[in-house]
Amino acid sequence: MNKVRVRFAPSPTGPLHMGGVRTALYNYLFARRHGGTMILRIEDTDSQRFVPGAEAYILESLRWCGIEIDEGVGVKGGGGPHAPYRQSERKDIYWNFAQQLVGMGAAYYAFDTAEELDRMRTEAEARGETFCYNAAVRKMLPDSEIERLKAEGRPWVIRFKMPENETVEMDDRIRGHVTVNTDTLDDKVLFKSSDGLPTYHLANIVDDHLMEITHVIRGEEWLPSLPLHFLLYRAFGWQRPEFAHLPLLLKPTGGGKLSKRDGDKMGFPVFPLSWEGGLGYREEGYFPEAFVNMLALLGWNPGTEQELFSMEELIAAFSLERVSKSGARFQPDKAKWFQAQYMHAKTECELASILQPILKEHGIVTTDELAGRAAFLMRERAVFPADLWDLTAYFFVAPTGYEEKQFTKYWKGDNPRILSELREVLAGIEDYSLTNLEATVHAWIESKGYGMGQVMNTLRLALVGAGKGPGMYDVVEFLGKDETLRRIDNLFHIL
């Protein structure tokens, strides 16, 4: 097999959808698995749908996900040996190949107006038929007539001349063997005079050939175009790449393709980054590695029980043979589960870098060591970085008010007196290590015959101000003697 060369070829018509990111990811994993090359090509031949800023969004999304581009748009030095990699900059190339098809009789000029096409479509529907632009309606004009109409300024297109009643046999790495009869297919438009640009069908075939693409891994929506693309390769006499058409990402309900509307309705992102105020996984606080891990398993499985993968592990395990034919249902709760697993696995150093900016936003200046310790204690209860503020704030800010439920339940009876006794015990301890605190306080509670919950929950009221947080020995060790005693005194002072 020739060295693997794959491409991700999005259109800059808006933000990159999750399905598009998954296509890029699978191409990247396949390329890296086989020591190949990952190419980024921008397919911007649809000038009517071009959206400013979309290309930059695509590049930033891929960078955030850790999908590295070896050749193409965004790569320094012109992109690579097959530059340019934007189709709008390759017009002359496509025109020459369109003319080649016409010259060999595989394509032809058509001058149908929009009104004529609408009339033919209406007439077909009136007969109860699906309109198909094929041999039954095509008009093969002589060269003289073509030149006359062009000289008059009549708009034209170049259409592929679909063979009649031929069975096209195709192989797909995911779908298997596929056959289609050409009588069910249209004479697709390959080139348009209106903007001087090719359609997707011609441009992507030409570019894949010239850029030496060995494997085309793309979405299921392009499967109906596969017969045309097979026939185009045959018409040119070119070797075809191998094809693999990925399954759809389905709604959480399972019915139909996942859309932005589903995300808006159910409150989850469908884009990697925010776009025009819409939700993005990055802005929602997801770690890129959690997002990529989740996305990789939507339509592919490793054949084992393993669910958590680093990018390196995904590369080592990935194969097209384990990509499903059926659609993959997106589950928002499962996405959060992946995020939580990555949060829980963070080291103190990593957590410090996450928590420090949050603390600074609240005017708190502390060391990385303390920020990391606080976040590490609470990481199992956090899903997103934003959760860490509520989970750790009391480590850095003494309570100025007390949760009513906690106060009513524990600031009564003998509890204030017991807390006062505990203060004296804590004041007499020199070694505030977790082990010594637990041994000393536990022995005192047992000697007094107090209830453990009674003592610890009253202490939690003083130190945290609410019924939350880790074990109280962890809190006391973190705060240290001076701050612990100060917070107990504050409770008595306020009340």
Residue, then its C-alpha position, 0 to 999 in steps of 0.5 A: m500500500n502506498k503511504v497513507r494520505v488522508r484529507f479533511a475537507p470542510s466547507p467554510t459555511g459556518p461553525l464546525h459541527m461535532g460530526g465534522v470534528r469526528t470526521a477530522l478526528y477519524n482521518y487523523l487517527f487513521a493517518r497517525r496509526h499508519g504513519g501517514t499524512m493528514i491534509l486540511r483542504i478548504e472546499d470553498t467553491d460554494s460562494q453563495r454560502f461562504v461565511p466570513g470567519a468560518e475558516a479561522y473557526i475550523l483551524e482553531s477548533l482542530r488546534w483545540c482538539g489536538i488534531e495536527i495538520d501536516e499539510g494544507v491550510g494553516v501550515k506554514g510555508g505555503g501548506g505543502p507540495h500541492a498548494p494552494y489548498r483552498q479550492s477557490e484558488r484552484k479555478d484554472i485547474y478544475w476548468n481544464f479537467a472539465q474541458q477534458l471530460v467534455g472533449m472525451g464525451a463524458a460530460y456536456y454543456a447544458f443551458d436549461t434555465a431555472e424555469e425549464l428545470d422547474r417545469m420538468r420537475t413539476e411535470a414528473e411529479a404530476r405523473g407520480e415520478t421522481f424527477c431525474y435529469n438523465a438520458a431521457v431529458r438531456k439535450m446533446l447540442p452540436d458544438s456550433e449551437i453551444e458556441r452560439l448560445k455562449a456568445e449570446g451570454r446564456p448561462w450554462v453548466i457542464r453536466f456529467k453524462m451518466p451511462e445508461n442502465e449500467t450497474v456500478e459496483m463499489d467497495d466501501r471500508i465500512r459499508g462493504h460492497v455496494t451496487v447502484n444502477t445508473d438509471t437511478l442517477d442524475d447527470k450531476v452538474l460539474f461546473k457552473s458559468s455563474d461563478g466560474l467554479p466547479t461543484y463539489h463533485l468535480a473539485n474533490i475528485v480532481d483535488d484528491h487525485l492531484m494531492e495523492i489521497t489514498h483514503v477518503i474518510r467522510g460522512e454518510e451524507w456523501l454515500p449517494s455521491l459515491p457512484l458518480h465519483f467512481l465513474l469520474y475516476r473511471a472517466f479520467g482513467w485514475q486510480r481510485p482511493e479507498f472510501a469509508h463513509l462514517p455513520l451519522l451522529l443521531k439525536p439523543t432520542g435516536g430519531g434523526k441527525l443531531s442538529k443545533r436545534d437539538g442542542d439549543k432545546m436540550g441545553f448542550p453544545v453541538f459545536p467544539l467552540s462557541w459560535e455567534g453566542g451559541l454553546g461551545y464545548r470549550e466555553e462550557g468548560y470541557f477539557p479537549e481530551a475529554f471531548v475527543n475521547m467522547l467523540a471517538l467512541l461515537g461510532w467506533n469501538p475498540g473491541t474491549e471494555q476500555e472507555l478512557f483513551s489518551m490520543e496516543e491510545l486512540i491512535a494505537a487502537f483505531s481501525l476502520e473495521r471497528v467503525s459502525k455502519s449504523g448511526a451513533r446516538f449522542q448522549p449529553d450525560k455521557a459527555k459529562w461523564f467523560q468530562a468528570q473522569y478527566m477532572h477526577a484524574k487531574t494531578e494537584c499541579e494540573l488542578a492548580s493551573i485550573l483553579q488559580p484563574i478562578l481564584k484570581e477572578h474572586g480577588i484571592v491570591t494564594t500559592d499553587e500548592l494551596a490551590g492544588r491541594a484544595a482542588f485535589l480534595m474536591r476533584e471527585r465532586a467536580v465536573f467542570p472547572a467552574d464547579l471548583w469555586d463553590l467546592t473550594a471557596y471556603f478554604f480561602v474565604a471564612p464564612t460570614g453567614y451560615e446556612e440556615k438548615q445547618f445552623t438550625k440543626y447543629w447550633k443548639g443544646d450542648n453543641p456550642r459548649i462542645l465546640s468550645e471544648l473542642r477549640e481548646v483541644l485544637a489549640g493544644i495540638e502542635d502537629y496539625s498533620l492529618t494523622n495526628l489531628e484524627a488520632t487526637v480529636h477522635a480519642w478526645i471524642e471517645s473519652k467524652g462520650y460525644g457523638m462523632g456526627q454531633v461534634m464534626n457537624t458543629l465544627r463544619l458549621a464553624l469552619v465551612g458555614a454549610g453542610k458541604g466539604p470533605g472530611m473535617y480533618d482534611v479541612v482543619e489540616f488545610l486551614g492550619k491552627d490559626e485559621t481554624l481557631r479564628r473561624i471557631d471564634n468568629l462563630f461565637h462572636i457573630l452569634 
